[in-house]
Every structure is written in C-alpha cells, then in structure tokens.
C-alpha cells in the first residue's frame, strides 16, 4: 500500500544538490569545485575544544548548556549579534532591539520560515539574476514562483527596470501575489557581487511607494567573509528608505566559523511576522541546539571568533587567487571571463561563444570525465535559465587540489572551446 | 506599513508553552512542575568534554565534525541507531535498512516533516486522548485537525471503538481526509501509558483492512527512559500487521542524553514519503548539526551513552517516587488519583469532583499563587477538552525542590478540594 502525500509533499523533487552529491559519492576521484563547503584544515577544532573545556569548569551554567534552551535562542548570544550588526552598520548602540533577533539552524532555516509565513502556494518573490540556488529550491518546495529582476551589466539590480516591472505587475494584477524581494547583498553566492548602498537606497525608495507593502529579505551570509575589507554598504536595517518596510536580515555563524555547528541568526523589523516565524520554529524544533549556541556565544565574546575569522579571510583570499591565477593563465585567451571577487567562496565564470555548461551539457560530462565538478550556473536563475555560466567554489579543496582541479577544468574547457570554435 | 502573512503565517498563535514560559520568567520564585526539561545535575558535561577532547585528537576526521554533514545524517550514527532498534525489537540484524533512517533536530522536526508532507490544511489525523500536546500544536500550525480515538479505562486505544469510528468516517466520507494515526507508544507524555503489543497488533490489523492506506506515526521518544525494565511491546516496525502500512518511527537522543544537543532520529518504511521529508529537510537546514551528531555517535559507540542512561533511569525513578509519595500522603484521601508510571518524566493527575484545572481555572491561579506550576491537562486533548487533569513533570527539579513543589501543590489542592466539597 502506498500513501498519497500532501500537495507540498508531492511537490518535492530531489534537489539538484542531492543529485550532484550522489555523483560525488560514486566518483571519489573527482575533485569538487561544486560544494559550498568551507575550508577543512582551518576549522577551529582546538578552539572549540578549549571552549568546551571552559564550559565544563563553569559549574551549573556550564551544565545548563546541555539542557534545552529557549525557542528564540540564547539571550546573551542575541545581544552580542545585535550589537555586532549595529557596529557593522555604524548604528548607535541600542538602535536595534535584541528581542527582534532570533537564532536559527543556519541562516537556511530563517529563510524557510520567512517564506512559509509570507507566501501561499502561487505567490511570488522578486530575486536577483542569478541568485542563491538553494533559496530557489525553498521557493519551489513551497510552491512559490521566483521572478527575476532586471539586472545591469555590472551585476546590480537595474532599479529603473525594477520600477517598470512593478508597474507592469501592478497593471496586470500580478502584484497582488508579490510578497517579498530577496537580496543577497554581500559577496553574493554565486557571483561575488555586493550591492552598493545607493542601489539599496533606491530599491527601498521604490518599495516604499507601493500601495501594498512587500517585505524585504536581505541575506547577508557572506558579509563577514571579505578578503581585505568589508563592503562599504550598510544593511537595509540601517538605510532610511527601508524604514516602515518589513525587513528580515539573515546571516550565519556557520560559514565564518564552523559549518558543523549550524548556528544562524535573523533580525526582523516586523513583530507580527517575527512572532509567526517563531511559533512555526517552535513547532519545528523548540529552538536551535543550545550547546552549539553556547559554543559560538563564548567564541564571540572571548574574541576567538574574530581571530579565527581574520585568519580565514587570508586563507580564502589565497585560495581564490590560486584558482583565479591557474584559470587565468589557461582560459582568459580562449574567451572565458569572470570577475575577481572580494569575498566569499566562489568564482562565477562565463563561457565563450555561449558554450553550454548546464548539467546535461557535453561540457559538464567532459569535466566529470576529467575528474572535476562544478555547479552549473543555470541552477542559479529563476527562469529562462542562462546556460553559459559556472559556479566554482574554492572553499573546501586544499591549495594544491585547487591547482589540480583548475588543470582538469582547463583541459575540458580548452578541448570544448576549441570544439565550439571549429 | 504592515504585511499580510500567508494562510499558514496567519494561523499561528503563540503556543501555550510560550505563555506558560512567560509566566515562569516573571515569577522566578515559582517552582515548575510544568516544563518537560530534563535533570540538570546529571547532564553528561564531563562525558561530552571527554568526547570533544578525543575528537580533537582524531586528526582530519575530527576536524570534519565541524564541517557540513549530509542532509540525511551521519552514516555511522544511522547505522548504530538502526541496529539499536533491531536489538530493542529483537529483530535479526540487517532486517532494517539504515537508508530508511534519518537524523533530525530532535524528534520534533521529524514529526513536523511528517505532517507537512502528508497533510493538506483541512486533513485530519487520529490521536490518542490525551496525547502529546506539542504534536497538537504542530497540527494546529499546519491547519490539520486532530481526531481523538476512543480510549478504554486503562488508557489504551479502544480498538472496537476505533473500528466503529473508521466505519462512521467511511460512511460520511470524512475518511478521505484522514492521513495518519499517531501513537505515543512508550511511557507516553503525558500519561506514562505504554501500548501493549496486542493492542498495536489489532490497530495494525484494522488499518490494513482500509481501502485506502493511512500512515502510522509511532512516537517512541521515551522508550529508553524506563525506570526498571523496558516495556515489552515491540515497535510497529516489527509487528507483522503493520507490514505494508507506511510507518514512521521517531525517537530522540535528546531526552535520554542531552537536550542541548538536540539530535533525534526517524525510520520510515515508505521510500517516497521519506524522500519527500528529506527534500523538505534539505530546504529547512541541509541536515542536523554535524558536530552534535558526532558527539552522540561517539557516546553511543563507546558505551558512555548507555552508562549515562542507566544512571539517569535511577535518578528519574527516585524523582518520580519522591513526587508520588509526597502527593500520595497529602492528596489520595481527598480523591486525587493517578497511576504510578514505569518510565519518562510525568505524573498524570485527575482531580476529585471534576475540579477544574485548566489554565483559566481558580485552581491554576491558586497554584501559581502558592508558587508552583503545572501543565493544564486540557491542552493534551484534541477536542471536548477534559478539564480535570494535570500533568506534573519531575524531570528538572532537584529532589528537595520536588518535595517543596509537592507541598505547595498539595496546599492549593487541599484548599480547593475542600472548597469544592463544601
């Protein structure tokens, strides 16, 4: 006997990541420039061990870290993170309210809760093109339609185009189903692009003139993972044109510290939306693992978090340069192009002559044949998928492996680019 | 400007737990027999510290515990847990398939995923009366209706009554919206009742004769938290009448080890249902925190988990006896009644003369006035809420505090019971 799943249950298709990971498991010889995993060697295991040893000497408050916590998350951790955003946004201390901050299972969970509580199936969300592909999977899983915003050639939202799109949606009535605008605003996955403060300001200004408000979801997962200096733009929480627009700011301690701890956080300026998300979170898990929260809380307050993060910035910069230089010497003359990012874990490549690079392409097969993996760029587009982009991640491979992976990738690229130009 | 939430978002009401916790925070002098928190003193912090120290000496595999894991959960942990169920159910090794086992954020998350993927809003689920009240909150949050099964005077499902109910639902057509039957089968929250193997067998037999299959969700959260010996019934995974019925078995390492680690697990006999749940889990969090999984995996494989659990059984038995004896000497002659449980963390009391004990009752107010909290029993009923039951938890208070809390509770009970009998 088999059962009939719910509409949501039936809507689920195995994710593209799962499919890629399955290939990875079958072919352990293949070097992965696909996974957004973080650097292994630098994971702060000694620091975490020391923190756990300290906790074990704390007495009752130490033991309490192994007890249930609260649904919203540890008060001290929320306070630290609220102050941290204030500092990054050059806001006066006390401008933000720690009761609007909650802790989640990575930033992923807060994105999921946001869409669950905002959107009915059939509703839609504005996204950049390209955008974070797992966010697109959340939308698909919840039956929500992503609508790509017009972008300019620098990779920024084309605000005039956005205005025109909203006018068009207003005339067609489609705007009634529009619930939010999603921005990946710092060293974006996959492009590395950061949104300028003036662009954000204009977006806020456009949204504040709408008859019916739509929410803003700002995904700042990589904000702290810059190579040399932070991106200068403040977050939407601090920009005046967003005052009155319900805004959710999400970020994570997972990428800049330890992905195995899976602690993210979110700040929401709309109380009824926040309460609704928290009630759902209570149903899903009663709160994120207290012990993991206690570890990052201590890492943040002792300064070991920031020492680690500083080290990590240098590591990722070196890895990025390794990949960039190895590819540059081989591929730039063949017409492959990319921008050099200033943070995060990715190079975003464009193939020459519109060479197709999607998961079913000959190029993708040639790469696997040569022993290297990538994320097909088409997965990062909401619709009319662009077929000539590639996301390469330099996060998890060691420097020597990056060099080898770049060689393998270049071999495939050279053979196929020649094939195309023939 | 405020936004319009989704149907799901609008459906959320602050949970009763949240309300109770808010009172608890305002009144720190109040002793809580309400929270289902676990024993603080015995939390295995030294063991966890030792495990983390061992992990820190493991080299690369140790570091990898701070890296992302897989969505389904650690392979070794799933293998250990699968074997553990086989041993508990006296199944031959290899009968169960670890690919059908997944790791979740406490057992709570797997219950949530199960309902998300099975039920549309308006669908319904059969539950025991009373049942786990947070499960009722999940249903409410997802717009699903709980339907109470007829129960006999021993607290067991009345199988003849269930048959009659299903016939009636079949005739009215209501059965088309029935998706699952939920059982809390071992030392149930709140009653402490365990379901006998013969009752399970009969339930399976009734369900297997339905025209259209409905799923079974077996919540075994307290199975290992017995005082003296395990409950003799095997799980639905091992009982022949459930063969062919899509069955989800959920349990947790949170209650028997560390609630602060929040690691639960689920075994699903229906592959398409399991895949759908896992895809949604991937959208929610990509997998439960790898580090927490690695800790419990090592605790299980080294035997430290079972040593701890054995100690815990003695601790909870002593706490239960303390509460039982303190109340018994004061209240039994006044007509208060309860069964002595053989496991878990709760006494389930019935007041005399139908004295009302719900959250708005004079009795509830009198208890808070006297400095003691309980969970009103009506929260544990799906409908036609029974108003004269109380859940008392002896999990988190120390033995001396339990004695004091029992004194305070008895004072309120004596004053109100006299008031009623006057």
Interface residues (C-beta under 8 A of the other chain):
Chain A: X1 X2 X3 X4 X5 X6 X7 X8 X9 X10 X12 X13 X14 X15 X17 X18 X21 X37 X38 X40 X41 X43 X44 X45 X46 X48 X49 X52 X53 X55 X56 X60 X62 X63 X64 X65 X66 X67 X68 X69 X70 X71 X105 X106 X108 X109 X112 X116 X117 X118 X119 X120 X123 X134 X137 X138 X141 X142 X179 X208 X212 X213 X214 X215 X244 X245 X246 X258 X259 X260 X261 X262 X263 X270 X272 X273 X275 X276 X277 X279 X280 X282 X283 X284 X285 X286 X287 X288 X289 X290 X291 X292 X294 X396
Chain B: X1 X2 X3 X4 X5 X6 X7 X8 X9 X10 X12 X13 X14 X15 X17 X18 X21 X35 X37 X38 X40 X41 X43 X44 X45 X46 X48 X49 X52 X53 X55 X56 X60 X62 X63 X64 X65 X66 X67 X68 X69 X70 X71 X105 X106 X108 X109 X112 X116 X117 X118 X119 X120 X123 X134 X137 X138 X141 X142 X179 X208 X212 X213 X214 X215 X244 X245 X246 X258 X259 X260 X261 X262 X270 X272 X273 X275 X276 X277 X279 X280 X282 X283 X284 X285 X286 X287 X288 X289 X290 X291 X292 X294 X396
